[in-house]
Amino acid sequence: KVAGTEMGVTEPEATFSACFGAAFMVWHPSKYAELLAKRIEQNGTSVWLVNTGWSGGGYGEGERMSLKYTRSIIDSILDGTMKSAPTIHNDLFGFDVPTECPKVPGEIMKPRNTWSDGNAYDEAALRLAKMFQENFKQFEEGSSEEIIKAGPTVS
């Protein structure tokens, strides 16, 4: 939830919505995940998660991701440049993160480096991963092992 968009919301709040429209979905969310995975595999599609939210710290410290940088990232995805960019693996969330993108400062591509306190970033990332895990518990029954294992890994 974004502050100022709903009454009583004064700070951003992490919320989760299965398939971004759960109220209108007939099947269990895992069915949609399986259908999506099938289409991705059939078409050899690359999937990208682009941060259009906060960078440089939590609410009150960081700032919204620059639209200029977001456009450069999207352009690099669309023209194929991003596919050959060097990456680092994020063990917590289980995905690779590109570390370079034309027209985007290197620290933007490494989110931890945008925070003045790297430990605060680590704590926020761990808190988010735990929130994902807690939220997913409601969907575990009916989900395949592959889907369950695709979530964040908190040790």
Secondary structure, DSSP 8 states (H G I E B T S, - for coil): --TTSSTT--S------GGG-GGG--S-HHHHHHHHHHHHHHHT--------SEESSSTTTSEE--HHHHHHHHHHHHTSGGGGS-EEEETTTTEEEE--BTTB-HHHHSGGGGSS-HHHHHHHHHHHHHHHHHHHHHHHTT--HHHHHTS----
